Amino acid sequence: MAATEALLAGIDLGAGSLKVSIVRADGALVAEASRPVATESPQPGWSEQDPQDWWRACCQALRAVLAQAACPARAIAAISFSAGAHTQVLEDAQGRVIRPAILWNDQRSRAQTQALRAQADAQIFAIAANRANPTWTLPQMLWLRDAEPESFARVARLYLAKDWLRARFTGTWETDSIDALGTLMLDAASVRWSQTLCDLIGWRMATLPPIVASKAVVGHVGAAAARATGLAEGTPVVCGSSDTAAETFGAGMVHEGMGVVKLATAATVSVLSPQPRPDWALINYYHIVPGHWYVITATNSCASAHKWLRDTFFRRAGDDGSAVFDAMDRQAAAVAAGAEGLFFHPYLNGERSPHWDPLLRADFVGAGFNHGAGHFVRALYEGIAYSLRDCRDVLQARGLGFAVARLTGGGARSALWRQIVADMLDVQVELPTVADASFGAALLAGVGVGVFASEQDAAKLVTVAARTRPDPARVALYERGAPIYRDIQAALAPLNHRIHDFVAGR
C-alpha cells in the first residue's frame, strides 16, 4: 500500500466515552465510532472509572469503526492512543487492577494538596514546573497512602490511562514524557522520574514506567487483542499522549500565535510556547511538537455542565439526548445576549483557573420571572465562556495572548456557542473540519511509522470548516458583564466554603 493510501487509527479515552477514528494519510476522516464509559462518584467530589470498562468500550468501538470503514484490518498502518492526563491505573505484582482509576477531575485530595504545599510547595514547583493541585497524580497517591494504605502497599506498576489501555494490545509498559509530566513526579528539566518528588509521599520509583517519545513505536498488536478488536495481529502501535496534547496537535497548533479552546467535559485554553512558563496560575506540558511546550489554563466543567443541565431539567424518559441538546440550543438562540442579567458560574466540580479552589460551587444568579428555559441555557453557555475569558486573561497577562482560536470538543458543534466564545474572547474562532483527540492520535500514529515526515507535515493536513468573527456590540456587552461575573464569584466564594462545611457536618 502506498503511503498516501495508508489508514491510521486513533483511540481516545474521554471522560464519558471512548472514540476511535480512522483517518486517511491525506487527513480525510474515513470512519469514527464511540462507546460510552461510566463514571462513578461514590462520594461528593469523587470521580472514578473501572479500567475494564475502557477495554470493553475499546473492543466494541474498534469493531464498529472497522465495519463502518469497510476496510481490511491489514489496511490500518498503525494505531495510537490518547486519554485524560493524571488518570492512573494501579496494578499489583500479579497484574491485577487494585482499585478504580481516580480521574483527573477528582477533588478528594484537597487535604493532601494542602499538606504538600505546606511541606514543599516551592520545591515541587521548581522540579515539576507545576504546582500541586487535586488534579495531579502525586496528591492523589498521597490520598491513597492516607486512606487506603493496603492498596498503596500493593502497587507494583503505575500506568497512565492511555498506557494501560495500550498495554492490552502490546503487553508492554511505558509512558510518554507528556503524560509523565502530568503525574507531578517527573523532573521537568531532565525528563526523568524524580526521587525527590516520590520521596515526599513514600512512592517507590520501581512502580513508574520507562519514558519514551509520544511518537515511538512501542510494540505491535498481539494475537489476543487482534481477536478481541478485529485489528490485524502485528499492526504497529505508537505510544500516544494526553488528550489535550493530541487535540491541540490535531487542531493544527504547531506554531506560536494560535490558541486552542476546548469545549469538552472540561474546557481549556492552550497556547504554544518555545519554553515552559513556570507560574503558579498556569499548567505547563511538553508538546508533541519537539522543542515546544503548551501552556494551559482550564475550567473544570463545560460539556459536563451542559449535560447536567439537560439531564436535570430538560430531558424526559425516552427522549433522544442529541435532540434535546438541539432543542436547548434553539431556545438559547432566541434569547438576547446577556440572558437579561442571568449569570451562571460553572463550578459544579470545584474550579481550576484562575481560582484553584475545589470548594467553589456552581450557581445561577439574577433570576426573575422574566427568565424562561432558554435564558438558563444561554446563561450556561455564557457562564462557561466567561470562565474561559478568566482563563484567557491569565495567559494574556503573561504575554501569551492570541488573535485566532481553534475550537475543539463536542461543544464546538453549536454555532451559537462558537459565536458566544468569539464575542466573549474578542477573537476569530475557527472550527477545524476534524478536530478531536482521536484524530490527533491518528496523525501521531502516522508520524510514528513514517507516513508523515514530521509533526509539522502532519498538521498541514488540518483544514478549517467554519470561521466565526466577533460582533463588536456583543464584545462591548460582555466587556461590561465580565466584572459583574467576577464580583459574583468573589462574593460567593466564602459562602461556598461554608456550604462545604455545612454538608460535611462541621
Buried (B, 14 or more C-beta within 10 A) or exposed (E): EEEEEBBBBBBBBBBBBBBBBBBBBEBEBBBBBBBEBEBEEEEEBBBBBBBEBBBBBBBBBBBBBBEBBEBEBEBBBBBBBBBBBBBBBBBBEEEEBBBBBBBBBBBBBBEBBBBBBEEBBEBBBBBBBBBBBBBBBBBBBBBBBBEEEEBBEBBBBBBBBBBBBBBBBBEBBBBBBBBBBBBBBBBBEEEBBBEBBBEBBEBEEEBBBEBBBBBBBBBBBBEEBBEBBBBBBEBBBBBBBBBBBBBBBBBBBBEEEBBBBBBBBBBBBBBBBEEBBBBEBBBBBBBBBEEBBBBBBBBBBBBBBBBBBBEEEBBEEEEEEEEBBEBBBEBBBEBEBBBBBBBBBBBBBBBBBBBBBBBBBBBBBBBEEEBEBBBBBBBBBBBBBBBBBBBBBBBBEBEBBBEBBBBBBBBBBBEBBBBBBBBBBBBBBBBBBBBBBBBBBBBBBBBBBBBBEEBBBBBEBBEBEEEBEBBEEBBEBBEEBBEBBBEBBEEBBEEBBEEBEEEEEE
